[in-house]
């Protein structure tokens, strides 16, 4: 069984970070508060995109590390998180591109920027309740931007299916845990990773590809047509590589 080409790791991460550094400078930078912590004062939608891109790239580094370590259960958790980060980026970026920042987007930003604690010196007594925009609402907005009718319903079904499949890793469902089992016992340290490595590596390529498209739509949201075109071309090359 042939293994996927290594093109899907280091070079993609470097290209994404280079693109991110260009976008990062296009918003007012964070400021340091009296408590020493950095925050975005403006709390804009573009600053939210920048933050999501930062987590996107750091999470991709985690995917690579977990894959090489053979910790496939934890890899599944990370892939589930990446699916949501990528959806969030599209949700925010499309609103900017289409000049369609809705009440739902404003609600999302309000929850996103909300602090976890009102008093850092009393983290137990001052914990705040953070709301959230439901995932199906975010997914519906993203798919509704370019799809309609049967296509939209199909896209929603695919999104729910992917989310549900990876939820088993997040919640440690028995069928997912049993993938760790071999005649020798449960592989809790990645010792026998070679048995499952090729399939997980092939699967991991998808989140790297989707990350490139998320970077492309982000570049569009920042009116950087040169970077947008570059990322689209890069995505096309990676897609061709995936099919080979």
N, C-alpha and C positions, 0 to 999 in steps of 0.2 A: 504494500500500500504506500503510494507516494505521499509525502508530507507537503503541506502548503509552503510556499516560498517565504523566506524571512523578510521579504519586501514589506510585509504588513506590520512591521513593528518599528524599529529604529527610524527609518526614513520618514514614515508617516508622522511619528511623534515630533520629529524635528521640524517638518514642514508645518504642522499644526501650531507648534510653539512660535515659529517665526511669524506666522500669520497673526497669532494672538498678540504678539508684541506690537504689531502695527495697529491693531484695533484698540489695545489697552490705552494708548496715548490719546485716543479721540474723545475721551470723556474727562471731566474734571477729576483730578486725583483724590483719593481718600485723605482725610485730615485726621490728625491725632487729637483725641479728646483729653480732658483733664485726667481721666483714669488711665491714660496711656494707650488705649485701644484705638485702632484705625476704623473709621466709618466714612461712607459716602454721605456728604452733607445734603446733596440734592436729591438722592434716592430716586433717580430717574430710571426709566425703562431701559435705556441703553446701558446704564451702569449695572443693571440687573443682568443684562446679556453678558457683559464682561465677566461678572462673577460666575455665571453659569459656565462660561467657556473655560475659566480657570479650573473649576471642578471637573469639567469634561476631560481636560488634558491630564490632570493629576490622577483621575480615575483610570484613564487608559494606561498610565504607567503601572498602576496597581494590577490591572488585568494582565499585563505582561509578566509582572513579578509572580503573581499567583499561578499563572499558567506554567511558567518555568519551574516553579516549586512543586507543582503537581497537586495544589490545593484546589481541586475543581469545585467543591461545594462552595467555598468562599468566592471562587471565580464567578459562579452563578449568581451569587448575591450582588456582586459588583456589576455584572451585566444587567441585572434588573434595575439597579440604580442608574446606570448609564442610559437605559431606555427612557427613563423618566427625565433625566437631565436634557437629553436630546429633544424630547417632546417639548419641554419647557422653553428651550432656545427657539424652536420653531414657533411656538405660541407667541412669544414676545417679539421675535424678529418680524413675523408676518404682520403683526399689528402696526409696527413702524413702517414697513414697506408699503402697506395698503392704506396708511393713514386711518387706521381703524382701531384706535385704542378704546376699547369698550369699558363699560362698568365692571365687567368681569376681570379685565386686565388690571384695572385700578384696585380691585379687591385683592387680586393676586399679589400686586406690589405691596399693598398694605400688610398683608400677612408675611410676605417675604422679608421685608425690612424690620418687622417687629422684633424687639429684643426678647431674649429668653427670660431674663430676670430684670426686675426694676431696681434691684439693689445687689450689686456684685458682692457685697459683704454679707449678704444673707440669701444665699442661693436657694435654700429650702423654703424660707418664708416668703420670698418675693417672686417665686416662679410664676410666669404669666402663661395664660392659655392661648396658644397659637392656633388660629384657624387655618383652613386650607381650601383651595378651589378643588373640587372633585376632579379626579383624573379623567373621567369620561367626558367632562366638560372641556378640558384642555384638549383632549384628543379630538373631540368633535369640531372644535374651532380650527385646529390644524388641518384636518382632512377636509373640512367644509370650505377651505380657502381655494381648493383646486378641484374638488370632486363633488359630485352630486348624485342623488338617486341611489341606484344599485351599487355604484362604485364607492360611494361614501359608506354605505352599510357594510360592504365587503372590507373596506379599510378599517372600520371600527372593529369588526369581528377579528381581523388579523391582529390588531393592537391588543385586544382583550386576551386573545389566545397566547400571544407572546408573554404578556404580563402574568397570566395565570401559570404558564409553564415555569417561569423563573421564580414565581412566588413560593414554589415548593422548596427552593434553596433558602429563601429568606426565612420561612417558617419551619424549616427542618422537617419536611414531610417524609414519611417512611419510604416511599418509592425512590425519592431522591437520595436519601441516606444509604439505601441499599446499593446504590452505584459505587459506594466505597468498599463494598464487601468482595472479598476474594476467598478461595478455599483456605488461605492462610489466616483469614480474619479480616477485620475492618482496617483499611489503610488510613490511618489517622495522621500520617506525616508525609504523604506523597512518595513513599518508598517504591510503590509499584505504578508510578505515574505513566510509564511507557505503554501500559495497556489501553489507557483512555486518552493519552496525549494527542494523537493525530486528529481525532474527532473534535475535541475541545478547541484545538488550535484552528481548525477550519471554521468552527462556530464563532470564535472570537474575532475572526476577520470582519464579520458583519458590523460589529460596533465601531471598528476602526473606520470602515467605509462610511457609516452613517455620521461619524464625527466629522469627516471631511465635508459632507453635505451640510451639516449644521454650521460649520465654519463659513461655508460659502454663503448661506442665507444670512448669516450674521454680517458678513462683509457688505452684502446688499443693503442691509438695514443701516449701515454706517455710510452709505453712498460711496463705497470704495469699489468702483466698477472694475478696476484693474485687479484687485485682490479677488473679487467675485469671479472674474473670468479665469484667473489662475487656479482657484480652488475647484471650479467646475471641470477644468481640463484635467486636474490632478485626480478628481473623482472618476473621471472617465477612464484614465489610465489604470487606476486601481481596480475598477470594475472589470476591465479587460483581463487583468491579471487574475482576478478571481474566477473568471470563466475558463481560463487556460488549464 
